[in-house]
Amino acid sequence: MSKTITCDVAVLGGGPGGYTAAFRAADLGKQVVLIEKEERIGGVCLNEGCIPSKTLLHAAEVIAEAREAEAYGLKYSAPEINIEKLREKKADIVTKLTGGLAGLAKARKVEILRGFGRFTGKRLLVVEGEGGITSVAFEKAIIAVGSSPMELPFLPKDARIWDSADALALPFIPARLAVLGGGIIGLEMAQVYASLGSKVTIIEMLGQIIPAADADLVRPLAAKLKKTYEAVLTSTKLTGVEAGKHSLKISLEGEKAPASIEADALLVAVGRRPNTADMGFEDIGVKTDGKGFIQVNERMETDVPGIHAVGDAVGNPMLAHKAVHEGKTAAESASGLKSAFTPMSIPSVAYTDPEIAWVGYTEKQAKSEGVSYEKGSFPWGASGRALSADKDYGTTKALFDTGSGRIIGAGIVGARAGDLIAEAALAIEMGADAEDIGGTVHAHPTFAETLAFAAESAAGTITDALPSRKSKIS
């Protein structure tokens, strides 16, 4: 059975970038068809990424806080972990959010067409679903097909070798878990399983975990993991895996790494790839680079007039909040508005314990590009709020351009760093300088005031610590 439908805007993919684009286009008066191959919209983020992982990380945080409360004279017995109940809680939260999105789509009269879509013309998509084949004739299209975990072809096929979606499903709690990849995804899942009782080994090919972040931000986390995990092996390469009856034998290569380790499960978290293969792009002239990312301009337009692309499919950083803003831009551009995606910065967050967040220039990026900057840094050991919460291992730093004095970057390691980084992102977007931030009255005692202290440190006006030197900010 086949049929044909028409619309103003066809959105291919129902993740954060896709559903945002669909909803915004509908709000602008367009007739929208949203094509999604999975049962529920929301994409990886809502169904098997951001939201499920943060649910499990909250459980891990509760376990850690109960254990650490002994320092305050509060001793709890070891938790009894009901894995099935934890799975149900995760599923309930996902269902609420995806159900909410379905309700928003219905209220906006966005038609959701379930199936795998492929371009067969510059104004035509063919969707294969359970109900047969549907041809979608459109005026404008927005590609939001997302990404998938990278696979290593030399690894054996074994149920104990997981990608991030497998790990989030909580198939079982391995006594020993090896995590290949010391980036954000690998470390977040390692934290979940460590809290549930797994002995964890991290295997990272580069010289530090979370390679994109500055070393000083990573240091407190690395120090903690080395004390609590079986091992954190940096500058280490995985060369092979032998799937035995009772365990996985993982062969390693590195100066300080053992020749092999045994594990009951292996999580492979070595990055993601765009889902842009076999979509018909080459047939209609949508260009991709050597890694499969779609090439777009600031209006999220591809080389084919009328076809836009957003999210993971257009390149790094592969972050849901980036995709959302790109989705709005694409919808507005497709609707004839003068809209462009030109952010001054995009924040990144590792929801580890402690959290690590950064936005704008990192120090290593500024140095590599020859950007002259003044750094202001405030140690949380001098923060009343951090000390009272036993979180004094944190640090807040901010980078200011020595010429203009404006903030160009910031980094935080510590409790709720992912929430705190928002002020720095806004300051960068608004062109604030050290005086603007330091002169803004912050509530005391809070974690948030540490950004003001970092700005005062850079400006040479700090009184809550000794000024390190005379500021070079003009």
C-alpha positions in Angstrom: 0.0 0.0 0.0 1.3 3.4 -0.9 0.1 7.0 -0.7 1.2 10.5 -1.2 0.9 13.5 1.1 2.0 17.1 0.7 3.3 19.7 3.2 5.1 23.0 3.5 7.9 21.6 5.6 9.1 18.0 6.0 11.4 17.3 9.0 13.4 14.2 8.8 14.2 13.0 12.3 12.4 13.6 15.6 15.3 14.4 18.0 15.9 17.7 19.8 16.8 19.5 16.5 14.0 17.9 14.5 11.1 18.3 16.9 12.2 21.9 17.7 12.3 22.7 14.0 8.9 21.1 13.4 7.3 22.9 16.3 8.8 26.3 15.4 7.8 25.9 11.7 4.2 25.0 12.8 4.1 28.1 15.1 5.0 30.1 12.0 2.0 28.8 10.2 3.5 26.0 8.2 2.0 22.7 7.5 4.6 20.2 8.9 5.2 16.5 8.6 7.7 15.1 11.1 9.2 11.8 10.0 10.7 9.5 12.7 11.7 5.9 12.4 11.4 5.1 16.1 8.2 4.6 18.0 8.6 7.9 20.0 9.9 11.3 19.1 12.7 12.7 21.2 15.7 11.1 19.5 18.7 9.7 21.3 18.7 12.5 23.9 15.3 11.7 25.4 15.1 8.0 24.7 18.6 6.6 25.2 21.0 9.5 26.0 20.8 12.7 28.0 17.7 12.1 30.0 18.1 8.4 30.9 21.8 8.9 31.8 21.0 11.9 34.0 18.3 9.8 35.8 20.8 7.1 36.5 23.5 9.7 37.5 21.0 11.1 40.0 20.7 7.7 41.6 24.5 7.5 41.7 24.7 10.9 43.3 22.2 9.9 46.0 24.3 6.9 46.8 27.5 9.0 47.0 25.9 11.6 49.2 24.7 9.0 51.6 28.2 7.6 51.8 29.8 11.0 52.2 27.4 12.2 54.9 29.4 10.2 57.5 31.7 13.2 57.7 28.8 15.2 59.1 28.0 12.5 61.7 25.2 11.0 59.6 25.8 7.3 59.0 23.6 5.3 56.6 23.5 1.6 56.0 24.6 0.4 52.6 21.8 0.9 50.1 19.7 -2.0 48.8 19.7 -1.6 45.0 16.6 -2.7 43.1 17.7 -2.7 39.5 14.2 -3.3 38.1 12.8 -0.4 40.1 15.7 1.8 38.8 14.9 0.7 35.2 11.2 1.6 35.8 12.0 5.0 37.2 14.2 5.7 34.1 11.5 4.5 31.8 8.8 6.6 33.6 10.7 9.8 33.1 11.4 9.1 29.5 7.7 8.3 28.9 6.6 11.5 30.6 8.9 13.6 28.4 8.3 11.9 25.1 4.5 11.8 25.9 4.7 15.6 26.5 6.4 16.1 23.1 3.7 14.0 21.4 1.1 16.3 23.0 2.9 19.4 21.8 3.0 18.0 18.3 -0.7 17.2 18.3 -1.6 20.7 19.7 0.4 22.3 16.8 -1.2 19.9 14.2 2.3 18.5 13.3 1.7 15.2 11.6 4.1 12.5 12.8 4.9 9.9 10.1 6.7 6.9 11.4 9.1 5.1 9.2 12.5 5.4 7.5 12.7 8.4 5.2 14.9 8.7 2.1 15.2 11.5 -0.5 14.2 10.5 -4.0 14.1 14.0 -5.3 14.8 17.6 -4.3 11.2 18.0 -3.3 10.3 14.4 -2.5 10.9 12.0 0.4 9.8 8.3 0.4 9.0 6.9 3.9 8.9 3.1 4.5 6.9 2.2 7.6 4.7 -0.5 9.0 1.7 1.0 7.0 3.5 0.7 3.7 5.3 3.4 1.6 4.3 7.0 1.8 5.6 9.7 -0.5 6.0 13.1 1.1 6.0 16.0 -1.4 7.4 19.2 0.4 8.3 22.8 -0.3 11.1 22.8 2.3 12.9 20.1 4.2 14.9 20.0 7.4 17.3 17.1 7.9 17.8 16.2 11.6 18.9 12.5 11.4 21.2 12.6 14.4 24.1 10.2 15.1 25.0 6.7 16.3 27.8 5.3 18.4 31.0 4.5 16.6 31.7 0.8 16.3 35.0 -1.0 16.2 34.9 -3.7 13.5 37.7 -5.8 15.1 35.7 -6.4 18.2 33.8 -9.8 18.5 30.1 -9.9 18.6 29.2 -10.5 22.2 26.3 -9.4 24.4 28.9 -8.3 27.0 30.3 -5.6 24.7 28.1 -2.6 25.0 27.5 0.8 23.4 26.0 3.6 25.4 22.4 2.5 24.7 23.2 -1.0 25.9 24.7 0.4 29.1 21.7 2.6 29.8 19.4 -0.4 29.6 21.1 -1.8 32.7 21.3 -5.4 31.4 23.2 -6.5 34.5 25.7 -5.1 37.0 29.1 -6.5 36.0 31.6 -7.2 38.8 34.3 -5.7 36.6 33.5 -3.1 33.9 36.0 -1.8 31.4 35.2 1.4 29.7 36.9 2.2 26.4 37.0 6.0 26.0 37.6 8.5 28.7 35.3 11.1 27.3 32.1 12.4 28.7 29.8 9.5 27.8 32.2 6.8 29.0 32.9 8.6 32.3 29.3 9.2 33.0 28.3 5.6 32.5 31.4 4.5 34.5 30.1 6.6 37.4 26.7 5.0 37.3 28.1 1.4 37.3 30.7 2.2 39.9 28.0 3.5 42.3 26.0 0.3 41.7 29.0 -1.8 42.7 31.1 -2.4 39.6 34.9 -2.2 39.7 35.7 0.1 36.9 38.8 0.4 34.6 39.0 3.4 32.2 41.0 3.0 29.0 41.8 6.2 27.2 44.1 6.5 24.1 45.0 10.2 24.7 47.0 11.6 27.6 44.1 12.7 29.8 40.5 11.9 30.4 38.0 14.4 28.9 40.6 15.5 26.3 38.7 18.6 25.2 38.8 20.2 28.6 41.8 22.0 30.2 44.0 19.8 32.4 43.4 21.9 35.5 39.7 21.3 35.3 40.1 17.6 34.8 42.7 17.1 37.6 40.3 16.9 40.6 38.1 14.3 38.8 41.2 12.3 37.7 42.5 12.3 41.2 39.2 11.1 42.6 38.8 8.3 40.0 42.3 7.0 40.6 41.4 6.5 44.2 38.0 4.9 43.6 38.3 3.0 40.3 40.4 -0.1 39.6 42.5 1.9 37.2 42.5 4.9 34.9 44.7 4.0 32.0 45.6 7.0 29.8 47.8 6.9 26.7 46.6 3.3 26.4 45.3 1.6 23.3 42.9 -1.4 23.2 44.4 -3.9 20.7 41.9 -6.8 20.9 39.2 -8.6 22.9 38.9 -12.3 23.4 35.4 -13.3 24.5 35.7 -16.2 26.9 33.0 -18.2 28.6 33.3 -16.4 31.9 34.9 -13.1 31.0 36.4 -10.8 28.4 40.1 -10.7 28.0 41.1 -7.2 26.9 44.5 -6.8 25.4 46.2 -3.4 25.9 49.1 -1.4 24.7 50.6 1.5 26.7 53.7 2.4 28.6 52.0 2.1 32.0 49.2 -0.3 31.0 49.2 -4.1 31.8 49.3 -6.4 28.8 45.7 -7.4 29.4 42.9 -7.2 31.9 39.8 -9.3 32.5 36.3 -7.8 32.6 32.7 -9.0 32.7 31.6 -6.2 30.4 33.2 -3.7 28.0 31.5 -0.3 27.3 32.8 1.1 24.0 32.4 4.9 24.1 34.8 6.2 21.4 32.6 8.8 19.8 29.6 9.1 17.5 29.1 9.2 13.7 26.4 11.0 11.8 23.4 9.0 10.4 23.8 10.4 6.9 24.5 7.2 4.9 22.0 5.8 2.5 19.6 8.8 2.8 19.7 9.7 -0.9 21.7 12.9 -0.3 24.2 12.2 -3.1 21.3 11.8 -5.5 20.0 15.3 -4.9 23.2 17.2 -4.3 23.4 17.5 -0.5 27.1 17.6 0.2 28.8 15.8 3.1 32.4 15.9 4.2 34.8 13.0 4.5 33.3 12.1 7.9 29.7 12.2 6.6 28.7 15.5 8.1 26.4 17.7 6.1 27.8 21.0 5.0 25.6 24.0 5.9 25.8 27.8 6.2 24.8 29.9 9.2 21.2 29.8 8.0 21.5 25.9 8.3 21.0 25.7 4.5 22.6 22.9 2.4 23.8 23.4 -1.1 20.4 22.4 -2.3 17.9 25.3 -2.2 15.0 24.6 0.2 16.8 21.8 2.1 18.3 22.6 5.6 20.1 20.4 8.1 20.7 20.6 11.8 22.1 18.8 14.9 24.6 16.0 15.0 24.3 15.5 11.2 26.0 18.8 10.6 29.0 18.3 12.9 30.5 19.0 16.3 29.8 19.7 19.0 27.2 16.9 19.0 25.1 18.4 21.8 21.3 18.5 22.1 21.3 22.2 23.1 23.2 23.0 19.9 20.7 21.1 17.9 17.7 22.9 19.5 19.0 26.3 18.5 19.9 25.1 15.0 16.4 23.7 14.7 14.9 27.0 15.4 17.2 28.7 12.9 16.4 26.2 10.2 12.6 26.5 10.7 12.7 30.3 10.7 15.0 30.3 7.6 12.7 27.8 5.8 9.8 30.1 6.7 11.4 33.1 5.1 12.6 34.9 8.2 16.1 36.4 8.4 17.6 34.0 11.0 21.1 32.7 11.5 22.9 30.4 14.0 25.8 32.5 15.1 26.5 31.8 18.8 29.5 33.3 20.5 29.9 30.0 22.4 28.4 26.6 23.1 28.8 25.2 26.6 30.0 21.6 27.3 29.3 19.7 30.4 30.5 16.4 31.9 28.0 15.2 34.5 30.6 13.4 36.5 31.4 13.8 40.2 32.7 16.4 40.3 31.0 18.0 37.3 33.2 19.7 34.7 31.9 22.5 32.4 33.4 24.9 30.0 32.3 27.5 27.5 34.1 29.6 24.9 37.8 29.5 24.8 39.7 26.9 26.8 43.2 27.9 27.8 44.8 25.4 25.5 42.7 26.7 22.6 43.6 30.3 23.3 47.3 29.4 23.5 47.2 27.4 20.3 45.5 30.3 18.5 47.8 33.0 19.9 44.9 34.8 21.8 46.2 37.1 24.5 44.2 36.6 27.7 44.1 37.3 31.4 42.9 34.5 33.7 41.0 34.9 36.9 40.7 31.8 39.0 39.0 31.2 42.4 39.6 28.0 44.4 36.5 26.6 46.1 38.6 26.0 49.1 38.0 29.7 49.9 34.2 29.4 49.2 32.0 29.3 52.3 29.2 27.5 50.4 31.6 24.9 49.0 33.2 24.3 52.3 29.9 23.9 54.1 28.8 21.4 51.5 32.1 19.5 51.6 32.7 20.4 47.9 35.9 22.5 48.4 37.8 20.6 45.6 36.2 22.8 42.9 37.6 25.7 40.9 36.1 28.5 38.8 38.2 30.3 36.2 37.4 32.9 33.6 39.5 34.1 30.6 39.4 37.8 29.5 40.7 39.3 26.3 43.6 41.6 27.3 42.7 44.1 24.6 38.9 44.5 25.0 38.7 43.2 28.5 35.7 41.0 27.6 35.2 37.5 28.8 36.1 34.9 26.1 35.9 31.7 28.1 35.2 30.1 31.4 35.7 26.7 33.1 34.3 25.2 36.3 35.0 22.0 38.1 32.7 21.3 41.0 29.2 20.7 42.2 26.5 21.8 39.7 29.2 23.1 37.3 26.7 22.4 34.4 24.2 24.8 35.9 26.8 27.4 36.9 28.3 27.7 33.4 25.2 29.3 32.1 26.1 32.7 33.6 29.5 32.6 31.8 27.8 31.7 28.5 25.4 34.6 28.8 28.3 36.9 29.8 30.2 35.9 26.6 27.1 36.3 24.5 26.5 39.8 25.9 30.1 40.9 25.7 30.6 41.4 29.5 33.9 42.3 30.9 35.5 41.5 34.3 34.0 44.6 35.9 30.5 43.8 34.7 30.7 40.3 36.2 32.5 41.2 39.4 30.3 44.2 39.9 27.1 42.2 39.6 25.8 41.5 43.1 25.7 37.7 43.6 23.9 36.1 46.5 26.2 34.9 49.3 27.1 32.2 50.1 26.6 30.5 46.8 28.5 28.4 44.3 27.5 31.1 41.7 29.5 33.9 43.3 32.7 32.0 42.5 32.5 33.3 38.9 32.3 36.9 40.2 35.4 36.2 42.4 37.2 34.8 39.3 36.3 38.0 37.5 37.5 40.1 40.4 40.7 38.1 40.5 41.4 38.9 36.8 40.6 42.5 37.4 42.8 42.7 40.4 40.0 43.8 42.7 39.3 40.7 44.7 39.1 40.9 48.5 38.0 37.3 49.2 41.5 36.1 48.2 44.9 37.6 47.6 45.3 39.2 44.2 47.8 37.2 42.3 49.3 40.1 40.3 48.4 43.3 38.7 45.8 42.8 36.0 46.8 43.2 32.4 43.3 43.8 31.2 43.0 47.3 29.6 
